[in-house]
Amino acid sequence: MVLAAWRTVPGSGASESLKRPNRIEVAELQALIKEARYRDAITRTMNIFGLNLLGGFSALFVNDQEPYPDDAVTLPDISVVRFTINAFVSVPWLARTIFHERVHIQQFLRGDWGRTDSLGDWVNEVEAYDRSARVADVLGLSGAERQTNAALRSTYYRRLDASYRLRISGGSYKVKTEDRAPGAPTPPTE
């Protein structure tokens, strides 16, 4: 069952700068989630936290019937982000989920989009979880939510080979050519 669907408005801005919501804004978002107004909750969360999805690149859908284990999935053609009901457990977790998926859109745009279920895919996930952890305070993640984020990261990190673990420890999340998804943009350095 599709609960909400729309296309984002074209624009720009891949800034990492986020805004911390005030209590009134958090209460407003909590009410939208409680009322199952998921599309509105996503839109307002994006606006309040300053989380755009890189203008026009993504259509968002909320769907609680898909067999995805995650809170949201950016589909391989990068045009769709599907949110499961799990993304709406709290306002901070919804903001983290949107932020995480935005990282995947940035990866695609810079040419570091890994093939599904490959080393490249797992590097993409580790980067998204790492970047989510770095903004946990602004997002307002609880201790339990931070632990969940870390556990999810660990799931993918354990799958990586030594060369990728070394790259990540040095701060590089660049996906090797052989692990990139077919059709992904070529990074500007190649």
BAFI-3210 file (N, C-alpha, C; in Angstrom, 3 decimals, decimal comma, padded with zeros to 6 digits):
// residues 190
n [1|2|3|4|5|6|7|8|9|10|11|12|13|14|15|16|17|18|19|20|21|22|23|24|25|26|27|28|29|30|31|32|33|34|35|36|37|38|39|40|41|42|43|44|45|46|47|48|49|50|51|52|53|54|55|56|57|58|59|60|61|62|63|64|65|66|67|68|69|70|71|72|73|74|75|76|77|78|79|80|81|82|83|84|85|86|87|88|89|90|91|92|93|94|95|96|97|98|99|100|101|102|103|104|105|106|107|108|109|110|111|112|113|114|115|116|117|118|119|120|121|122|123|124|125|126|127|128|129|130|131|132|133|134|135|136|137|138|139|140|141|142|143|144|145|146|147|148|149|150|151|152|153|154|155|156|157|158|159|160|161|162|163|164|165|166|167|168|169|170|171|172|173|174|175|176|177|178|179|180|181|182|183|184|185|186|187|188|189|190]
n.u [000,837|000,755|001,470|002,138|003,209|005,372|007,203|010,343|011,079|012,880|016,158|019,036|021,910|023,889|024,604|026,005|025,220|022,945|019,819|018,904|015,884|013,313|011,397|008,673|008,558|009,380|007,243|005,199|006,021|005,928|003,180|002,267|003,345|002,053|-000,568|-000,416|000,279|002,264|003,558|003,409|004,875|007,434|008,022|007,861|009,847|012,111|012,132|012,296|014,695|016,449|017,002|017,378|016,717|018,556|017,462|015,061|016,084|015,018|012,196|009,828|008,455|006,170|005,808|004,408|004,285|006,278|008,923|011,289|014,029|015,132|014,855|014,472|014,939|017,060|016,450|018,050|018,119|018,228|016,159|014,082|013,102|012,152|010,265|009,856|007,528|009,088|010,799|009,532|009,604|010,483|010,930|013,687|014,781|013,470|014,486|017,178|016,999|016,175|018,422|020,416|019,595|019,899|022,660|023,216|022,203|023,999|026,328|025,784|025,669|028,321|029,590|030,180|028,602|027,760|027,522|024,592|024,490|027,296|030,841|031,120|028,504|028,328|030,311|029,120|026,955|028,299|029,532|027,224|026,087|028,205|028,338|025,803|026,110|027,898|026,310|024,538|023,967|022,780|020,572|019,289|019,369|018,658|020,400|019,931|019,132|021,472|023,070|021,731|022,172|024,960|025,162|023,908|025,710|027,945|027,113|027,475|030,156|031,613|031,488|033,261|036,349|039,887|041,217|039,267|038,519|040,855|040,958|038,645|039,328|041,176|039,584|038,487|035,892|035,689|034,500|035,733|036,393|035,585|033,596|031,517|028,168|026,551|026,004|026,204|027,312|030,549|033,267|034,674|037,482|038,435]
n.v [-001,173|002,049|004,885|007,521|009,687|011,542|013,933|015,446|018,945|020,642|021,807|022,952|022,128|020,514|020,641|019,832|021,076|021,187|021,871|022,157|021,130|022,963|022,558|022,886|022,404|019,721|018,554|019,077|017,468|014,947|014,744|014,609|012,143|010,437|010,746|009,379|010,740|010,513|011,445|014,216|014,310|013,559|015,634|017,947|017,283|017,288|020,012|021,322|020,296|021,016|019,293|018,648|016,649|016,836|018,107|017,343|014,908|012,750|010,718|010,256|007,637|006,243|003,222|000,557|-002,127|-003,330|-005,749|-004,902|-004,938|-002,723|000,770|002,474|002,501|003,300|003,018|001,180|002,784|005,260|007,058|006,747|006,701|004,556|004,487|002,606|001,697|001,536|003,701|005,686|005,630|007,510|011,080|011,960|009,601|009,408|011,716|010,946|008,786|010,003|011,648|009,660|008,383|010,518|010,718|008,483|009,346|011,419|009,881|008,486|010,641|011,545|009,476|007,186|004,863|001,800|-001,566|-003,545|-005,460|-005,852|-005,310|-002,571|-001,601|-002,142|-000,476|001,967|001,872|001,812|004,340|006,002|005,363|006,141|008,923|009,644|009,109|011,119|013,387|012,967|014,328|016,782|015,749|014,666|012,064|009,333|007,487|004,747|004,789|005,668|003,464|001,543|002,581|002,281|-000,509|-001,317|-000,229|-001,795|-004,277|-004,079|-003,262|-005,451|-007,151|-006,188|-006,300|-006,368|-004,307|-002,345|-001,751|-000,576|001,697|003,052|003,500|005,448|007,486|007,438|006,717|005,867|004,052|001,223|000,849|-001,649|-002,349|-000,632|000,368|-000,589|001,934|004,016|007,366|008,413|008,998|012,303|012,316|010,341]
n.w [000,000|-000,994|000,757|000,445|-002,161|-004,230|-006,255|-005,733|-005,507|-008,015|-007,359|-005,588|-003,597|-001,490|001,047|004,224|006,433|008,991|010,610|013,979|015,357|017,170|020,242|019,678|016,929|016,899|018,281|016,449|014,296|015,535|015,924|013,263|012,505|014,339|013,463|011,137|008,845|006,700|004,354|004,746|007,117|006,248|004,421|006,097|007,967|006,348|005,666|008,209|009,337|007,365|005,264|002,175|-000,757|-002,802|-005,026|-007,276|-007,993|-006,787|-006,218|-003,704|-001,800|000,479|001,980|003,519|003,000|001,585|001,187|002,500|004,719|005,815|006,879|004,815|001,276|-001,340|-004,590|-007,295|-009,689|-008,671|-008,644|-006,916|-003,538|-001,095|001,765|004,684|007,256|009,487|009,478|010,792|013,574|015,379|015,551|015,347|014,221|011,781|010,551|010,466|008,743|006,336|005,940|005,666|003,277|001,571|001,507|-000,064|-002,536|-003,049|-003,315|-005,672|-007,475|-007,429|-008,618|-007,211|-006,807|-005,718|-007,035|-006,499|-003,544|-003,279|-002,740|-003,229|-002,746|-000,033|000,980|000,367|002,163|004,672|004,630|004,636|007,123|008,796|008,279|009,173|011,887|012,573|012,579|014,578|016,997|016,188|014,865|016,983|017,938|020,093|022,701|022,281|019,604|018,403|018,936|017,418|014,840|014,762|014,960|012,600|010,759|011,356|010,428|007,650|007,476|008,418|006,247|004,418|002,549|003,417|002,017|001,507|004,134|005,059|003,397|004,305|006,987|006,562|005,777|003,217|001,058|-001,467|-004,200|-005,821|-009,325|-010,434|-008,704|-009,027|-009,849|-012,884|-015,264|-013,473|-012,849|-014,020|-011,902|-011,528|-011,477|-013,076]
ca.u [000,000|001,511|000,859|002,401|004,143|005,540|008,550|010,919|011,164|014,257|016,899|020,415|022,365|024,274|025,248|025,907|024,742|021,582|019,237|018,310|014,526|012,922|010,388|007,396|008,707|009,405|005,863|004,459|006,413|005,388|001,742|002,098|003,629|000,968|-001,757|-000,090|000,418|003,664|004,100|003,600|005,965|008,698|008,219|008,163|011,151|013,116|012,161|012,733|016,103|017,265|017,401|016,815|017,202|019,359|016,631|014,517|016,707|014,403|010,777|009,707|007,256|006,075|005,156|004,630|004,059|007,429|009,691|012,605|014,332|015,637|013,870|014,262|015,817|017,221|016,468|019,252|018,165|018,378|015,038|013,042|013,437|010,959|010,328|008,982|006,953|010,170|011,449|008,708|009,559|010,687|011,306|015,112|015,077|013,012|015,485|018,377|016,715|016,221|019,825|021,109|019,259|020,505|024,059|023,242|022,031|025,288|027,264|025,466|026,045|029,775|030,108|030,571|027,417|028,157|026,587|023,797|025,041|028,707|031,713|030,791|027,246|028,597|031,041|028,095|026,203|029,171|029,656|025,959|025,955|029,228|027,927|024,654|026,638|028,544|025,296|023,571|023,553|021,843|019,350|018,649|019,261|018,818|021,484|019,523|019,148|022,890|023,534|021,143|022,920|026,283|024,999|023,637|026,989|028,793|026,629|028,103|031,606|032,158|031,511|034,288|037,679|040,902|041,575|038,237|038,600|041,988|040,520|037,685|040,050|041,848|038,579|038,069|034,782|035,657|034,190|036,598|035,712|034,957|032,473|030,495|026,955|026,468|025,213|026,492|028,217|031,982|033,822|035,404|038,932|038,802]
ca.v [000,000|003,297|005,858|008,875|009,708|012,825|014,236|016,612|020,155|020,873|022,808|022,545|022,197|019,253|021,049|018,982|021,870|020,849|022,714|021,425|021,628|023,344|021,652|023,038|021,696|018,278|018,181|019,094|016,270|013,790|014,693|014,125|010,697|009,782|010,792|008,612|011,672|010,234|012,369|015,499|014,151|013,582|016,989|018,876|016,903|017,808|021,473|021,735|019,930|021,481|018,079|018,468|015,424|017,188|018,657|016,714|013,643|011,639|010,649|009,574|006,846|005,596|001,957|-000,350|-003,499|-003,847|-006,694|-004,373|-004,985|-001,423|001,831|003,063|001,952|004,066|001,990|001,276|003,870|006,443|007,976|006,457|006,300|003,967|004,484|001,664|002,227|001,576|005,016|006,639|005,293|008,760|012,207|011,899|008,457|009,779|012,652|010,158|007,976|010,904|012,026|008,461|008,199|011,643|010,332|007,582|010,155|012,084|008,864|008,259|011,823|011,670|008,320|006,127|004,062|000,398|-002,588|-004,130|-006,598|-005,987|-004,514|-001,164|-001,362|-002,159|000,766|003,019|001,793|002,222|005,802|006,627|005,212|006,989|010,334|009,794|009,155|012,425|014,432|012,416|015,340|017,705|015,007|014,360|010,618|008,825|006,519|003,498|005,003|005,693|002,078|000,884|003,064|001,641|-001,943|-001,444|000,022|-002,965|-005,346|-003,907|-003,149|-006,815|-007,799|-005,581|-006,892|-005,559|-003,095|-001,327|-001,336|000,341|002,955|003,706|003,998|006,664|008,484|007,356|005,806|005,744|002,710|000,794|000,766|-002,962|-002,501|000,375|-000,087|-000,228|003,125|005,086|008,350|008,197|010,068|013,307|012,097|009,276]
ca.w [000,000|-001,062|001,642|-000,050|-003,283|-004,911|-006,735|-005,076|-006,317|-008,437|-006,603|-005,394|-002,222|-000,886|002,286|005,390|007,561|009,349|011,644|015,094|015,547|018,526|020,825|018,974|015,646|017,176|018,613|015,190|013,544|016,252|015,632|011,884|012,507|015,084|012,615|009,926|007,717|006,429|003,350|005,420|008,093|005,512|003,888|007,195|008,528|005,421|005,798|009,548|009,543|006,249|004,543|000,839|-001,402|-003,964|-006,056|-008,454|-008,291|-006,095|-005,884|-002,425|-001,582|001,779|001,697|004,649|002,580|000,853|001,990|002,802|006,145|006,238|007,041|003,494|000,254|-002,567|-005,634|-008,130|-010,672|-007,821|-008,789|-005,933|-002,179|-000,478|003,221|005,362|008,485|010,479|009,459|011,535|015,000|016,116|014,697|015,005|013,352|010,440|010,018|010,174|007,558|005,178|005,787|005,173|001,860|000,851|001,288|-001,229|-003,745|-003,254|-003,813|-007,077|-008,244|-007,532|-009,344|-006,274|-006,528|-005,818|-007,511|-005,422|-002,811|-003,623|-001,883|-003,444|-002,045|001,407|001,263|000,355|003,420|005,783|004,587|005,039|008,577|009,431|008,197|010,070|013,260|012,787|012,790|015,543|017,974|015,546|014,579|018,258|018,140|021,455|022,837|021,634|018,151|018,007|018,952|016,248|013,681|014,801|014,681|011,162|010,095|011,590|009,544|006,335|007,619|008,565|004,926|003,566|002,565|004,104|001,267|001,745|005,538|005,137|002,765|005,194|008,168|006,107|005,431|001,821|000,768|-002,925|-004,679|-006,920|-010,622|-010,633|-007,780|-009,320|-010,539|-014,293|-015,516|-012,523|-013,437|-013,813|-011,060|-012,315|-011,464|-014,020]
c.u [000,883|000,776|001,050|003,375|004,194|006,961|009,059|010,998|012,615|014,903|018,327|020,720|022,638|024,926|024,995|025,353|023,258|021,117|018,641|016,904|014,276|011,808|009,049|007,446|008,703|007,986|004,993|004,756|005,871|003,900|001,485|002,325|002,494|-000,309|-001,564|-000,095|001,880|004,284|004,377|004,761|007,326|009,004|008,610|009,514|012,267|013,250|012,746|014,216|017,017|017,798|016,751|017,385|017,838|018,521|016,276|015,081|015,957|012,905|010,685|008,397|007,309|005,272|005,446|004,442|005,255|008,265|011,106|012,867|014,755|014,499|013,520|015,268|015,868|017,385|017,606|019,281|018,194|017,205|013,980|013,663|012,142|011,181|009,379|008,477|008,022|010,872|010,749|008,624|009,781|011,054|012,800|015,438|014,599|014,016|016,769|018,180|016,766|017,669|020,611|020,841|019,816|021,985|024,153|023,056|023,327|026,320|027,036|025,959|027,551|030,418|030,591|029,373|027,756|027,072|025,859|024,467|026,487|029,532|031,396|029,524|027,498|029,404|030,055|027,331|027,051|029,315|028,377|025,745|026,982|028,814|026,706|025,112|027,249|027,544|024,238|023,080|022,517|020,514|018,586|018,486|019,482|020,011|021,165|019,547|020,577|023,461|022,985|021,884|024,287|026,193|024,724|024,917|027,879|028,408|027,316|029,621|032,245|032,270|032,659|035,609|038,667|041,230|040,541|038,265|039,747|041,623|039,614|038,378|040,827|040,881|038,100|036,985|034,647|035,460|035,097|035,762|034,964|033,752|031,368|029,321|027,026|025,570|025,427|027,438|029,670|032,513|034,664|036,909|039,376|038,643]
c.v [001,237|004,331|007,282|008,783|011,106|012,945|015,456|017,770|020,362|021,997|022,359|022,556|020,839|019,511|020,062|019,762|021,594|021,773|021,816|021,982|022,066|022,408|021,714|022,291|020,182|017,793|018,125|017,830|015,003|013,620|014,169|012,617|009,946|009,704|010,023|009,498|011,635|011,171|013,729|015,433|014,207|015,001|017,962|018,557|017,442|019,322|021,920|021,463|020,474|020,337|018,023|017,187|015,736|017,405|017,837|015,344|012,472|011,800|009,848|008,810|006,301|004,338|001,000|-001,816|-004,116|-004,755|-006,211|-004,454|-003,621|-000,425|002,486|002,459|002,928|003,035|002,236|002,403|005,237|007,408|007,812|006,120|005,781|003,923|003,424|002,325|002,344|002,932|006,009|006,338|006,519|009,855|012,155|010,745|008,728|010,730|011,907|009,338|008,825|011,297|010,871|008,261|009,328|011,360|009,418|008,351|010,891|011,102|008,607|009,431|011,976|010,443|007,189|005,291|002,602|-000,496|-003,185|-005,376|-006,901|-005,203|-003,031|-000,756|-001,257|-000,931|001,933|003,036|002,263|003,743|006,476|006,509|006,063|008,459|010,602|009,901|010,517|013,552|013,994|013,443|016,286|017,005|014,665|012,879|010,249|007,873|005,209|003,633|005,073|004,282|001,298|001,287|002,378|000,152|-002,179|-001,223|-001,217|-004,138|-005,285|-003,888|-004,542|-007,536|-007,309|-006,335|-005,906|-004,264|-001,987|-000,846|-000,338|001,700|003,745|004,248|005,266|007,749|008,456|006,298|005,599|004,274|002,388|000,614|-000,547|-003,192|-001,476|-000,231|000,287|001,003|004,253|006,103|007,991|009,346|011,026|013,080|011,044|009,733]
c.w [000,000|-000,235|001,156|-001,205|-003,866|-005,416|-006,001|-006,054|-006,725|-007,629|-006,475|-003,921|-001,651|000,462|003,408|006,575|007,783|010,467|012,731|015,335|016,992|019,004|020,100|017,638|015,851|017,479|017,352|014,374|014,209|015,964|014,218|011,799|013,188|014,257|011,301|008,684|007,283|005,403|003,979|006,416|007,400|005,024|004,990|007,827|007,649|005,580|007,131|009,758|008,437|005,419|003,168|000,251|-002,747|-005,211|-007,255|-008,748|-007,700|-005,965|-004,600|-002,353|-000,155|001,560|002,834|004,271|001,855|001,756|002,323|004,302|006,690|006,369|005,721|002,538|-000,913|-003,670|-006,607|-009,153|-009,987|-007,909|-007,706|-004,588|-001,580|001,028|003,761|006,640|009,587|010,542|010,374|013,025|015,886|015,114|014,353|014,047|011,926|009,793|009,643|008,906|006,294|004,893|005,157|003,681|001,013|000,573|000,066|-002,535|-004,062|-003,810|-005,291|-007,929|-008,406|-008,200|-008,463|-005,853|-006,779|-006,388|-006,315|-004,871|-003,218|-002,618|-002,013|-002,706|-000,542|001,834|001,316|001,678|004,603|005,799|005,074|006,551|009,317|009,420|009,065|011,519|013,568|013,026|013,804|016,547|017,387|015,275|015,858|018,522|019,606|021,495|022,139|020,112|017,632|017,971|017,761|014,984|013,610|014,472|013,196|010,361|010,175|010,689|008,185|006,438|007,704|007,230|004,042|003,655|003,188|003,358|001,477|003,197|005,738|004,539|003,717|006,439|007,837|005,647|003,995|001,649|-000,734|-003,318|-005,860|-008,189|-010,787|-009,723|-007,996|-010,060|-012,011|-014,462|-014,533|-013,201|-013,152|-012,944|-011,887|-012,376|-012,463|-015,453]
res [m|v|l|a|a|w|r|t|v|p|g|s|g|a|s|e|s|l|k|r|p|n|r|i|e|v|a|e|l|q|a|l|i|k|e|a|r|y|r|d|a|i|t|r|t|m|n|i|f|g|l|n|l|l|g|g|f|s|a|l|f|v|n|d|q|e|p|y|p|d|d|a|v|t|l|p|d|i|s|v|v|r|f|t|i|n|a|f|v|s|v|p|w|l|a|r|t|i|f|h|e|r|v|h|i|q|q|f|l|r|g|d|w|g|r|t|d|s|l|g|d|w|v|n|e|v|e|a|y|d|r|s|a|r|v|a|d|v|l|g|l|s|g|a|e|r|q|t|n|a|a|l|r|s|t|y|y|r|r|l|d|a|s|y|r|l|r|i|s|g|g|s|y|k|v|k|t|e|d|r|a|p|g|a|p|t|p|p|t|e]
***
